[in-house]
Amino acid sequence: MITVLSGGVGAARLLRALSDVMDPSELTAIVNVGDDLVLHGLTICPDLDTITYTLAGLNNDELGWGLRGETWRVMDELDALGGAAWFRLGDRDLATHLYRSQRLTEGASKTDVTRELATHHGVKVTLLPVSDDPIATEFLTEDGRLSFQEYFVQRHHDVVVSGVEITGVESARATNDVERALEQSARLVIAPSNPVISINPILQVRGVREALRARRDDVVAVSPIIQGAALKGPADRLMRELGYESSALGVVDFYGDLVGTWIIDEADAALADAIRSRGARVEVTTTIMAEPENARRLAKVVLS
């Protein structure tokens, strides 16, 4: 079994590529829930939904989130009424959040609902929220404290950040399924997701960081930074704002002693020796997954 610590889009693409070169039933994703939110009375889990939709072949590639072929009648009407329509939810996507919220009120856990949605969509990869307890990523900014979606969607991550806090994580615990995956998997993989806001909330949950550190030789990570820039999102800027170098080497330093093998892009091959000086192995390949063949090539390196 291979277990992948996962955020949203980058992780979804890696999981899809891995599913193409191995039995997806032997693949587990431990997924960030720090960007989950309650809006319109509904519990919304963006990273879990992005991965589910991508693996089901339903994701909206044009937008990078949500479902393909969406309509927006509910949001358009809500906007006309003067409601909170800044966080766009498509009509079909709303059904996911309505179902999740219904099941949670009936006593199901977030893990239960994730499994039910994956089964409904024919997803064979095991998807696990890192915790069933509520945690929330919040940003300390020049404009005050912002929730994840206020920063990322409403403000288009265009505000200077001085700190990131994961609220509720002190009392949160990893689920039993997550603990078993961390203990029993042959390999643990850190996806090329944003280190600060996608992977760090997972690592902050009690026991997760310790499990990776204890198994460092089995941990493989793919750098999400190529030639100093993120392919998508604010990872590069956040790294700089929080005092890290915006480079593959900066990502290595961010994770510290958790990773035994780093996979970096060919464009960053010159950094390989510096990464090895940190005590890690290095593999150099393409890490851009826009082309299916390159995605499969990366997946094979992860597995090798």
Residue frames relative to the residue before (quaternion, step in Angstrom):
aa qw qx qy qz dx dy dz
M 1.0000 0.0000 0.0000 0.0000 0.00 0.00 0.00
I 0.1896 -0.7506 0.6260 0.0934 3.54 -1.10 0.84
T 0.1149 -0.7941 0.5947 0.0507 3.58 -0.89 0.92
V 0.1518 -0.8045 0.5736 0.0275 3.54 -0.85 1.07
L 0.2979 -0.7123 0.6069 0.1887 3.59 -0.82 1.02
S 0.0694 -0.8739 0.4723 -0.0913 3.50 -0.44 1.31
G 0.2245 -0.7043 0.6544 0.1592 3.47 -1.25 0.73
G 0.7879 -0.3332 0.2329 0.4626 3.58 -0.84 -0.95
V 0.8722 0.1504 -0.0935 0.4560 3.55 -0.55 -1.23
G 0.6854 0.4869 -0.3035 0.4484 3.61 0.77 -0.97
A 0.6568 0.4987 -0.3021 0.4781 3.56 0.99 -0.83
A 0.6294 0.5438 -0.3370 0.4411 3.58 0.97 -0.85
R 0.6674 0.4969 -0.3046 0.4636 3.57 0.96 -0.85
L 0.6529 0.4963 -0.3245 0.4713 3.59 0.97 -0.78
L 0.6455 0.5163 -0.3234 0.4607 3.60 0.95 -0.82
R 0.6363 0.5148 -0.3295 0.4708 3.58 1.01 -0.76
A 0.6605 0.4994 -0.3088 0.4680 3.58 0.98 -0.84
L 0.6425 0.5117 -0.3218 0.4711 3.59 0.96 -0.81
S 0.6378 0.5379 -0.3244 0.4457 3.58 1.02 -0.79
D 0.6384 0.5397 -0.3202 0.4457 3.58 1.19 -0.54
V 0.7780 0.3364 -0.1687 0.5030 3.60 1.13 -0.56
M 0.7600 0.2193 -0.1753 0.5861 3.60 1.25 0.13
D 0.6378 -0.4953 0.4106 0.4235 3.55 -1.29 0.16
P 0.3753 -0.7625 0.4691 0.2401 3.65 -0.42 1.10
S 0.5903 0.5725 -0.3812 0.4225 3.61 1.16 -0.40
E 0.6649 0.4632 -0.3033 0.5014 3.60 1.28 -0.20
L 0.6084 0.5442 -0.3247 0.4778 3.55 1.33 0.23
T 0.0726 -0.7908 0.6077 0.0018 3.57 -0.91 1.01
A 0.1484 -0.7643 0.6206 0.0933 3.56 -1.08 0.77
I 0.1796 -0.7266 0.6545 0.1071 3.55 -0.92 1.01
V 0.1434 -0.8675 0.4764 -0.0042 3.54 -0.31 1.33
N 0.5437 -0.6235 0.4803 0.2915 3.52 -1.13 0.85
V 0.0772 -0.7833 0.6146 0.0529 3.57 -1.07 0.80
G 0.3876 0.7541 -0.4572 0.2683 3.58 1.28 0.25
D 0.7109 0.4141 -0.2679 0.5013 3.59 1.18 -0.40
D 0.3589 0.7169 -0.5085 0.3141 3.60 1.23 0.34
L 0.0286 -0.8014 0.5975 0.0013 3.55 -1.14 0.58
V 0.3073 -0.6802 0.6216 0.2374 3.51 -1.39 0.27
L 0.1149 0.7803 -0.5980 0.1426 3.56 -0.65 1.18
H 0.8145 0.0840 -0.1256 0.5601 3.58 -0.89 0.98
G 0.6524 -0.5244 0.3027 0.4558 3.57 1.18 0.56
L 0.6241 0.5470 -0.3220 0.4557 3.58 1.30 0.09
T 0.3648 -0.7019 0.5669 0.2302 3.56 -1.09 0.74
I 0.0818 -0.8079 0.5829 -0.0279 3.54 -0.62 1.24
C 0.0984 -0.7996 0.5924 0.0029 3.58 -0.84 1.04
P 0.2225 -0.8515 0.4531 0.1422 3.60 0.33 1.22
D 0.7008 0.4624 -0.3025 0.4511 3.62 0.79 -0.90
L 0.6360 0.5164 -0.3311 0.4681 3.59 0.95 -0.81
D 0.6893 0.4814 -0.2925 0.4556 3.58 0.91 -0.88
T 0.6191 0.5417 -0.3454 0.4517 3.60 1.00 -0.77
I 0.6782 0.4780 -0.2933 0.4750 3.58 0.90 -0.90
T 0.6426 0.5238 -0.3294 0.4518 3.60 0.92 -0.86
Y 0.6919 0.4780 -0.2841 0.4605 3.58 0.80 -1.00
T 0.6520 0.5203 -0.3239 0.4464 3.60 0.97 -0.83
L 0.7002 0.4618 -0.2769 0.4688 3.58 0.83 -0.94
A 0.6630 0.4757 -0.3015 0.4932 3.58 1.18 -0.47
G 0.4661 -0.6912 0.4353 0.3397 3.60 1.27 -0.12
L 0.5472 0.6444 -0.3646 0.3904 3.56 1.24 0.47
N 0.4802 0.7157 -0.4215 0.2818 3.58 1.25 -0.22
N 0.4514 -0.6655 0.5322 0.2647 3.52 -1.22 0.64
D 0.2484 -0.8101 0.5138 0.1346 3.59 -0.11 1.28
E 0.6068 0.5769 -0.3592 0.4122 3.58 1.07 -0.64
L 0.7433 0.3680 -0.2063 0.5191 3.57 0.93 -0.92
G 0.4002 -0.7059 0.4862 0.3241 3.58 1.08 -0.73
W 0.7650 0.1617 -0.1248 0.6108 3.59 1.29 0.06
G 0.7404 0.4090 -0.2885 0.4485 3.56 -1.27 0.27
L 0.6370 -0.5573 0.4101 0.3397 3.53 -1.38 -0.12
R 0.5379 -0.6113 0.4799 0.3265 3.51 -1.17 0.68
G 0.8288 0.2305 -0.1636 0.4830 3.56 -1.12 0.68
E 0.2711 0.7980 -0.4986 0.2029 3.57 1.15 0.60
T 0.1803 -0.6974 0.6689 0.1837 3.48 -1.43 0.24
W 0.3144 -0.7937 0.5115 0.0981 3.57 -1.18 0.62
R 0.2175 0.8285 -0.4973 0.1375 3.56 1.15 0.55
V 0.6543 0.5142 -0.3256 0.4489 3.59 0.93 -0.84
M 0.6859 0.4776 -0.2944 0.4634 3.60 0.84 -0.94
D 0.6384 0.5255 -0.3351 0.4517 3.57 0.98 -0.78
E 0.6664 0.4854 -0.3024 0.4785 3.57 0.99 -0.82
L 0.6307 0.5293 -0.3305 0.4614 3.58 1.03 -0.80
D 0.6438 0.5181 -0.3149 0.4668 3.56 0.99 -0.85
A 0.6506 0.5202 -0.3123 0.4567 3.58 0.98 -0.83
L 0.6653 0.4912 -0.2894 0.4821 3.56 1.16 -0.65
G 0.5171 -0.6441 0.4167 0.3796 3.59 1.24 -0.30
G 0.4326 0.7092 -0.4528 0.3239 3.57 1.25 0.38
A 0.6569 -0.5046 0.3882 0.4040 3.55 -1.35 0.09
A 0.0912 0.8272 -0.5414 0.1196 3.56 0.02 1.33
W 0.3950 0.7427 -0.4681 0.2708 3.61 1.24 0.20
F 0.6892 0.3650 -0.2587 0.5700 3.59 1.19 -0.51
R 0.2217 -0.8443 0.4771 0.1022 3.53 0.00 1.34
L 0.0316 -0.7755 0.6301 -0.0217 3.53 -0.87 1.05
G 0.3682 -0.7437 0.5169 0.2102 3.56 -0.63 1.11
D 0.6717 -0.5240 0.3424 0.3963 3.56 -1.24 0.47
R 0.6880 0.4510 -0.2858 0.4916 3.61 0.92 -0.85
D 0.6209 0.5500 -0.3336 0.4481 3.56 1.02 -0.82
L 0.5961 0.5811 -0.3583 0.4227 3.59 1.04 -0.72
A 0.6015 0.5706 -0.3667 0.4219 3.58 1.04 -0.67
T 0.6088 0.5494 -0.3457 0.4562 3.59 1.06 -0.75
H 0.7190 0.4524 -0.2588 0.4598 3.57 0.82 -0.99
L 0.6033 0.5337 -0.3495 0.4785 3.57 1.12 -0.61
Y 0.6667 0.4967 -0.3068 0.4633 3.58 0.91 -0.89
R 0.6535 0.5149 -0.3215 0.4522 3.58 0.87 -0.94
S 0.6837 0.4949 -0.2915 0.4501 3.57 0.86 -0.96
Q 0.6167 0.5375 -0.3370 0.4661 3.56 1.06 -0.74
R 0.6968 0.4785 -0.2815 0.4542 3.58 0.81 -1.02
L 0.6338 0.5240 -0.3425 0.4544 3.61 1.01 -0.72
T 0.6576 0.4903 -0.3171 0.4761 3.60 1.00 -0.75
E 0.6507 0.5048 -0.3108 0.4745 3.60 1.21 -0.45
G 0.6404 -0.5621 0.3115 0.4206 3.58 1.29 -0.02
A 0.4652 0.6579 -0.4624 0.3702 3.59 1.24 0.07
S 0.4259 -0.6724 0.5357 0.2821 3.57 -1.21 0.47
K 0.6528 -0.4883 0.3873 0.4306 3.56 -1.26 0.23
T 0.6052 0.5460 -0.3460 0.4647 3.58 1.10 -0.66
D 0.6378 0.5288 -0.3234 0.4571 3.59 0.95 -0.89
V 0.7010 0.4772 -0.2777 0.4514 3.56 0.79 -1.03
T 0.6148 0.5424 -0.3453 0.4567 3.59 1.03 -0.77
R 0.6596 0.4993 -0.3067 0.4706 3.59 0.93 -0.85
E 0.6543 0.5149 -0.3173 0.4540 3.60 0.95 -0.83
L 0.6697 0.4880 -0.3033 0.4704 3.59 0.94 -0.84
A 0.6395 0.5184 -0.3268 0.4643 3.59 0.99 -0.81
T 0.6498 0.5121 -0.3147 0.4653 3.57 0.94 -0.86
H 0.6375 0.5400 -0.3218 0.4454 3.58 0.94 -0.89
H 0.7537 0.3871 -0.2011 0.4915 3.57 0.97 -0.88
G 0.5280 -0.6753 0.3913 0.3349 3.59 1.23 0.14
V 0.3874 0.7173 -0.4856 0.3157 3.57 1.18 0.54
K 0.2554 -0.8060 0.5212 0.1166 3.58 -0.64 1.12
V 0.5412 0.5855 -0.4085 0.4443 3.60 1.23 -0.32
T 0.4044 -0.6930 0.5375 0.2593 3.59 -1.00 0.79
L 0.1144 -0.8014 0.5864 0.0278 3.57 -0.64 1.16
L 0.0323 -0.8193 0.5702 -0.0514 3.54 -0.70 1.17
P 0.3362 -0.6768 0.6066 0.2467 3.61 -0.76 0.93
V 0.5512 -0.6422 0.4014 0.3503 3.60 -0.86 0.87
S 0.7925 0.0127 0.0134 0.6096 3.58 1.10 -0.66
D 0.4001 -0.6764 0.5603 0.2615 3.54 -1.25 0.53
D 0.5709 0.5758 -0.3763 0.4482 3.57 1.30 -0.10
P 0.5175 -0.6597 0.4389 0.3232 3.61 -1.04 0.66
I 0.0659 0.7427 -0.6654 0.0364 3.55 -0.99 0.92
A 0.1171 -0.8094 0.5743 0.0362 3.57 -1.13 0.57
T 0.3177 -0.7274 0.5800 0.1831 3.55 -0.91 0.98
E 0.0056 -0.8003 0.5981 -0.0429 3.56 -0.79 1.08
F 0.3156 -0.7701 0.5392 0.1285 3.53 -1.13 0.79
L 0.2546 -0.7120 0.6333 0.1647 3.53 -1.05 0.87
T 0.0300 0.8337 -0.5429 0.0968 3.55 -0.45 1.24
E 0.6822 -0.4611 0.3776 0.4236 3.52 -1.36 0.08
D 0.7124 0.4014 -0.2443 0.5212 3.59 1.24 -0.35
G 0.6951 -0.4495 0.2689 0.4924 3.58 1.25 0.38
R 0.6903 -0.4589 0.3554 0.4318 3.55 -1.34 -0.15
L 0.0704 -0.7972 0.5996 0.0030 3.56 -0.89 1.02
S 0.4617 -0.6287 0.5408 0.3147 3.55 -1.13 0.65
F 0.7080 -0.4565 0.3111 0.4400 3.56 -1.25 0.31
Q 0.7503 0.4151 -0.2431 0.4535 3.57 0.66 -1.07
E 0.5631 0.5559 -0.3943 0.4674 3.60 1.15 -0.42
Y 0.6809 0.4702 -0.2795 0.4870 3.57 0.97 -0.87
F 0.7704 0.4288 -0.2125 0.4213 3.55 0.67 -1.16
V 0.7915 0.3046 -0.1475 0.5089 3.59 0.85 -0.96
Q 0.7330 0.4341 -0.2617 0.4537 3.57 0.63 -1.12
R 0.7732 0.3051 -0.1644 0.5310 3.60 0.97 -0.87
H 0.3923 -0.7520 0.4560 0.2696 3.62 1.31 0.13
H 0.5077 -0.6832 0.3682 0.3740 3.58 1.20 0.77
D 0.4547 0.6804 -0.4412 0.3683 3.56 1.05 0.85
V 0.5598 0.5350 -0.4145 0.4780 3.54 0.80 1.11
V 0.5136 -0.6671 0.4457 0.3042 3.58 -0.96 0.85
V 0.2171 -0.7854 0.5744 0.0777 3.56 -0.90 1.04
S 0.1881 -0.7903 0.5748 0.0979 3.57 -0.90 0.94
G 0.8076 -0.0264 0.0171 0.5889 3.59 1.23 -0.27
V 0.1943 -0.7510 0.6196 0.1197 3.54 -1.26 0.51
E 0.0672 -0.8000 0.5962 0.0020 3.58 -0.83 1.01
I 0.2479 -0.7384 0.6101 0.1455 3.54 -1.11 0.79
T 0.1697 -0.8220 0.5366 0.0871 3.58 -0.08 1.25
G 0.7807 0.3258 -0.2634 0.4636 3.54 -1.12 0.76
V 0.5346 0.6712 -0.4030 0.3182 3.57 1.21 -0.32
E 0.5531 0.6225 -0.4004 0.3824 3.60 1.15 -0.49
S 0.7672 0.3371 -0.1855 0.5132 3.60 1.02 -0.72
A 0.5354 0.6290 -0.4084 0.3886 3.58 1.26 -0.07
R 0.1097 -0.7778 0.6135 0.0812 3.56 -1.17 0.58
A 0.5401 -0.5940 0.4831 0.3495 3.51 -1.18 0.62
T 0.5134 -0.6326 0.4725 0.3362 3.56 -1.09 0.65
N 0.6507 -0.5059 0.3876 0.4128 3.55 -1.26 0.34
D 0.6279 0.5383 -0.3368 0.4500 3.58 1.03 -0.75
V 0.6461 0.5122 -0.3151 0.4700 3.58 1.01 -0.82
E 0.6501 0.5178 -0.3211 0.4540 3.58 0.91 -0.88
R 0.6569 0.5001 -0.3165 0.4671 3.59 0.96 -0.81
A 0.6450 0.5223 -0.3296 0.4500 3.59 0.94 -0.83
L 0.6651 0.5024 -0.3052 0.4606 3.59 0.95 -0.84
E 0.6959 0.4742 -0.2708 0.4665 3.58 1.06 -0.72
Q 0.8066 0.3761 -0.1431 0.4330 3.57 0.86 -1.01
S 0.5425 0.6348 -0.4140 0.3624 3.61 1.15 -0.33
A 0.5099 -0.6414 0.4791 0.3147 3.55 -1.09 0.71
R 0.7999 0.0536 -0.0032 0.5978 3.57 1.11 -0.70
L 0.2044 -0.7478 0.6213 0.1138 3.54 -1.12 0.80
V 0.1156 -0.8118 0.5723 0.0031 3.55 -0.74 1.09
I 0.2060 -0.7271 0.6384 0.1461 3.57 -1.06 0.81
A 0.3797 -0.7596 0.4886 0.2003 3.55 -0.52 1.24
P 0.5513 -0.5974 0.4552 0.3633 3.60 -1.24 0.31
S 0.2551 0.7478 -0.5479 0.2747 3.51 0.66 1.25
N 0.6838 -0.4674 0.3523 0.4356 3.56 -1.28 0.29
P 0.4131 -0.7407 0.4600 0.2629 3.65 -0.50 1.11
V 0.7011 0.5079 -0.2721 0.4200 3.57 0.95 -0.91
I 0.8444 0.2165 -0.0688 0.4851 3.58 0.73 -1.03
S 0.6963 0.4185 -0.2976 0.5014 3.61 1.22 -0.02
I 0.7764 0.3310 -0.1751 0.5069 3.58 0.85 -0.96
N 0.6350 0.5576 -0.3523 0.4022 3.61 0.89 -0.81
P 0.6275 0.5178 -0.3738 0.4454 3.69 0.91 -0.62
I 0.6136 0.5192 -0.3506 0.4807 3.59 1.12 -0.58
L 0.6837 0.5005 -0.2840 0.4487 3.57 0.87 -0.96
Q 0.6376 0.5531 -0.3273 0.4248 3.59 1.14 -0.60
V 0.5571 0.5907 -0.4027 0.4226 3.61 1.18 -0.39
R 0.5839 -0.6462 0.3679 0.3259 3.54 -0.79 1.09
G 0.8132 0.2746 -0.2324 0.4576 3.54 -0.89 1.05
V 0.6014 0.5931 -0.3734 0.3836 3.60 1.11 -0.51
R 0.6715 0.4833 -0.3046 0.4720 3.59 0.80 -0.97
E 0.6549 0.5216 -0.3147 0.4472 3.57 0.94 -0.88
A 0.6369 0.5304 -0.3284 0.4529 3.60 1.02 -0.78
L 0.6657 0.4846 -0.3106 0.4749 3.59 0.96 -0.79
R 0.6469 0.5243 -0.3322 0.4430 3.57 0.92 -0.87
A 0.6640 0.5109 -0.3042 0.4534 3.59 0.98 -0.83
R 0.7650 0.3119 -0.1651 0.5387 3.59 1.18 -0.55
R 0.1151 0.8607 -0.4932 0.0529 3.57 1.15 0.55
D 0.6517 0.5346 -0.3323 0.4233 3.61 0.91 -0.83
D 0.7059 0.4395 -0.2545 0.4938 3.59 1.19 -0.49
V 0.5934 0.5840 -0.3542 0.4259 3.60 1.29 -0.02
V 0.0715 -0.7732 0.6300 -0.0083 3.54 -0.87 1.11
A 0.0552 -0.8031 0.5930 0.0162 3.60 -0.88 0.88
V 0.2586 -0.7365 0.6076 0.1467 3.55 -1.13 0.78
S 0.4002 -0.7305 0.4975 0.2422 3.58 -0.69 1.05
P 0.3045 -0.7593 0.5445 0.1853 3.61 -0.90 0.89
I 0.6438 0.4916 -0.3110 0.4971 3.58 1.31 -0.08
I 0.0306 -0.7900 0.6119 -0.0244 3.57 -0.83 1.05
Q 0.8317 -0.0703 -0.0118 0.5506 3.56 -0.68 1.16
G 0.7529 -0.4434 0.2063 0.4405 3.53 0.89 1.00
A 0.7363 0.3908 -0.2181 0.5075 3.60 1.23 -0.08
A 0.4219 -0.6574 0.5611 0.2739 3.53 -1.26 0.55
L 0.5049 -0.6451 0.4749 0.3216 3.57 -1.05 0.72
K 0.7935 0.0172 0.0375 0.6072 3.56 1.10 -0.72
G 0.8109 0.2883 -0.1969 0.4698 3.56 -1.05 0.74
P 0.6448 -0.5968 0.3641 0.3089 3.56 -1.35 0.10
A 0.2428 0.8142 -0.5095 0.1357 3.62 1.15 0.35
D 0.6709 0.5061 -0.3164 0.4400 3.59 0.86 -0.92
R 0.6850 0.4788 -0.2929 0.4646 3.59 0.89 -0.90
L 0.6427 0.5197 -0.3286 0.4570 3.59 0.97 -0.80
M 0.6120 0.5453 -0.3537 0.4505 3.58 0.99 -0.78
R 0.6818 0.4806 -0.2943 0.4665 3.58 0.86 -0.92
E 0.6721 0.5163 -0.3035 0.4355 3.57 0.88 -0.94
L 0.7279 0.4036 -0.2303 0.5041 3.59 1.13 -0.62
G 0.6562 -0.5866 0.2884 0.3770 3.56 1.24 0.39
Y 0.5769 0.5579 -0.3929 0.4489 3.60 1.23 0.33
E 0.5399 -0.5874 0.4878 0.3544 3.54 -1.22 0.51
S 0.3474 -0.7261 0.5529 0.2155 3.58 -0.94 0.87
S 0.4852 0.6024 -0.4755 0.4189 3.53 0.19 1.36
A 0.6766 -0.4426 0.3674 0.4597 3.55 -1.27 0.09
L 0.6366 0.5218 -0.3283 0.4634 3.59 1.05 -0.74
G 0.6257 0.5318 -0.3361 0.4612 3.59 1.05 -0.69
V 0.6328 0.5131 -0.3292 0.4773 3.58 1.06 -0.73
V 0.6051 0.5462 -0.3451 0.4652 3.59 1.04 -0.78
D 0.6881 0.4723 -0.2847 0.4716 3.59 0.88 -0.90
F 0.5971 0.5681 -0.3616 0.4358 3.59 1.09 -0.66
Y 0.7389 0.4025 -0.2286 0.4897 3.60 0.89 -0.91
G 0.3059 -0.8028 0.4772 0.1849 3.58 1.20 -0.29
D 0.8393 -0.2360 0.1844 0.4537 3.54 -0.97 -0.98
L 0.4473 0.7233 -0.4336 0.2980 3.60 1.16 0.43
V 0.7652 0.3995 -0.1634 0.4777 3.58 1.12 -0.69
G 0.2903 -0.7743 0.5426 0.1477 3.54 -0.87 1.01
T 0.7979 0.1218 -0.0476 0.5885 3.58 1.09 -0.71
W 0.1722 -0.7792 0.5981 0.0734 3.55 -0.90 1.01
I 0.1685 -0.7401 0.6419 0.1088 3.53 -1.13 0.78
I 0.0122 -0.8095 0.5854 -0.0444 3.55 -0.61 1.18
D 0.5869 -0.5991 0.4158 0.3519 3.55 -1.21 0.48
E 0.6501 -0.5324 0.3853 0.3814 3.53 -1.25 0.54
A 0.6175 0.5631 -0.3459 0.4266 3.58 1.08 -0.64
D 0.7279 0.3917 -0.2216 0.5173 3.59 1.25 -0.45
A 0.2425 0.8170 -0.4974 0.1624 3.58 1.23 0.38
A 0.6159 0.5755 -0.3487 0.4097 3.60 1.07 -0.66
L 0.6458 0.5249 -0.3189 0.4536 3.61 1.23 -0.36
A 0.4347 0.7449 -0.4415 0.2473 3.59 1.24 -0.27
D 0.6816 0.4888 -0.3066 0.4500 3.61 0.83 -0.92
A 0.6397 0.5193 -0.3331 0.4585 3.59 0.99 -0.76
I 0.6439 0.4988 -0.3237 0.4815 3.59 1.06 -0.70
R 0.6345 0.5196 -0.3349 0.4641 3.58 0.99 -0.76
S 0.6159 0.5521 -0.3494 0.4401 3.58 1.09 -0.64
R 0.6141 0.5239 -0.3407 0.4820 3.60 1.27 -0.30
G 0.5885 -0.6146 0.3513 0.3905 3.59 1.29 0.03
A 0.5998 0.5548 -0.3629 0.4479 3.59 1.23 0.37
R 0.4690 -0.6142 0.5428 0.3288 3.54 -1.28 0.40
V 0.1903 -0.7844 0.5837 0.0888 3.57 -1.20 0.53
E 0.0729 -0.7402 0.6668 0.0468 3.54 -1.13 0.84
V 0.1839 -0.7860 0.5852 0.0769 3.57 -0.94 0.94
T 0.2278 0.7464 -0.5933 0.1976 3.57 -0.76 1.09
T 0.6262 -0.4689 0.3999 0.4776 3.55 -1.21 -0.21
T 0.1267 -0.7956 0.5876 0.0751 3.59 -0.94 0.84
I 0.5311 0.5924 -0.4206 0.4359 3.60 1.27 0.18
M 0.2003 -0.8482 0.4874 0.0535 3.56 -0.49 1.22
A 0.2881 0.7826 -0.5118 0.2064 3.60 1.15 0.45
E 0.7333 0.3342 -0.2045 0.5556 3.59 1.06 -0.73
P 0.5480 -0.6563 0.4017 0.3279 3.62 -0.79 0.98
E 0.6583 0.5130 -0.3278 0.4427 3.60 0.93 -0.82
N 0.6481 0.4973 -0.3196 0.4802 3.61 1.02 -0.74
A 0.6220 0.5361 -0.3388 0.4593 3.58 1.05 -0.71
R 0.6673 0.4814 -0.3027 0.4810 3.59 0.95 -0.84
R 0.6061 0.5516 -0.3490 0.4544 3.58 1.08 -0.73
L 0.6549 0.4950 -0.3082 0.4807 3.58 0.94 -0.86
A 0.6431 0.5329 -0.3264 0.4427 3.59 0.91 -0.89
K 0.6614 0.5018 -0.3177 0.4580 3.59 0.94 -0.82
V 0.6274 0.5113 -0.3432 0.4766 3.61 1.06 -0.65
V 0.6138 0.5425 -0.3443 0.4588 3.60 1.00 -0.79
L 0.7272 0.4408 -0.2433 0.4665 3.57 0.91 -0.90
S 0.6480 0.5423 -0.3262 0.4237 3.58 1.16 -0.52
